[in-house]
Structures are given as structure tokens and as C-alpha cells.
Amino acid sequence: MIADGEEHRIELLAIKKNFTMRVDGGKARSMINDGEKDLLKLTTPLFVGGLPSTVASTALNLWHLRNSTSFHGT
């Protein structure tokens, strides 16, 4: 968790069901999508940042998020 109010570089890499994230050139963290879809197809812009509380609450209840306060975008 990074919550120091500073800017950070975030690298995201998605290849089929493998998703990898690295912050500030540090150790990469990966996860495998166990869902039925192989690709992320976007039909609307992707926003990377914090979530409004109502959206975060719903995402937490559906297990789409593990923590709704660990990432705040600006």
C-alpha cells in the first residue's frame, strides 16, 4: 500500500489471463484471471484511481476489490 501523497509510476501489463503490476520499478506482482474471458475488451474509457464510495462498496460486495481505500488517483 502506498499512501504518501507523492506521485508514483505504475506499470500495468495484461497478456491473456495474466495481469502484472509494478510500482516505481519495484518487484512485479502478478495475478491470473480465473474467469471465463481471456481478454479485457473496453467499450468505455478506463479510469485508474480511487473509486466513489458507492461503486467501491458494490465492488467489495462482489469480490472485485479486496480493499477499497488502498489506491487514490488524482
C-alpha positions in Angstrom: 0.0 0.0 0.0 1.4 3.4 -1.0 -0.3 6.4 0.7 2.4 9.0 0.9 0.8 11.7 -1.2 3.7 11.6 -3.8 3.5 10.7 -7.5 4.4 7.2 -8.5 5.0 5.3 -11.7 2.6 2.4 -12.2 3.2 -0.2 -15.0 0.3 -2.5 -15.9 0.7 -5.4 -18.3 -2.2 -7.6 -19.4 -1.5 -10.7 -21.5 -4.4 -13.0 -21.9 -5.3 -14.1 -18.4 -2.1 -12.8 -16.7 -2.2 -9.3 -15.2 1.0 -7.8 -13.8 1.5 -4.5 -11.9 4.8 -2.9 -10.9 5.1 0.4 -8.9 8.2 2.6 -9.2 10.2 -0.1 -11.0 10.0 -2.4 -7.9 9.1 -6.0 -7.7 6.3 -7.0 -10.2 3.1 -8.5 -8.7 1.1 -10.8 -10.9 -2.3 -12.4 -10.8 -4.1 -14.9 -13.0 -7.7 -14.3 -14.1 -9.7 -17.4 -13.4 -12.7 -16.1 -15.2 -14.1 -17.4 -18.5 -12.9 -14.4 -20.6 -9.4 -14.3 -21.9 -9.2 -10.6 -22.8 -10.2 -7.3 -21.4 -12.3 -5.5 -24.0 -13.1 -1.9 -23.2 -16.0 -0.1 -24.6 -15.6 3.0 -22.4 -12.5 4.8 -21.1 -10.6 3.0 -18.3 -10.1 5.1 -15.2 -7.2 4.2 -12.9 -7.6 5.8 -9.5 -9.8 5.9 -6.4 -13.5 4.9 -6.6 -16.6 6.7 -5.4 -17.8 5.1 -2.2 -21.0 3.7 -3.7 -19.0 2.0 -6.5 -16.4 0.8 -4.1 -19.0 -0.7 -1.8 -20.6 -2.7 -4.7 -17.2 -3.9 -5.9 -16.2 -5.1 -2.5 -19.5 -7.0 -2.1 -18.9 -8.7 -5.4 -15.3 -9.5 -4.5 -14.0 -7.3 -7.4 -11.9 -5.5 -4.8 -10.0 -6.7 -1.8 -9.6 -3.1 -0.3 -11.5 0.0 -1.5 -9.1 2.5 0.1 -5.7 1.4 -0.9 -5.4 3.4 -4.2 -6.3 7.1 -4.6 -5.9 8.7 -8.0 -5.7 12.4 -8.7 
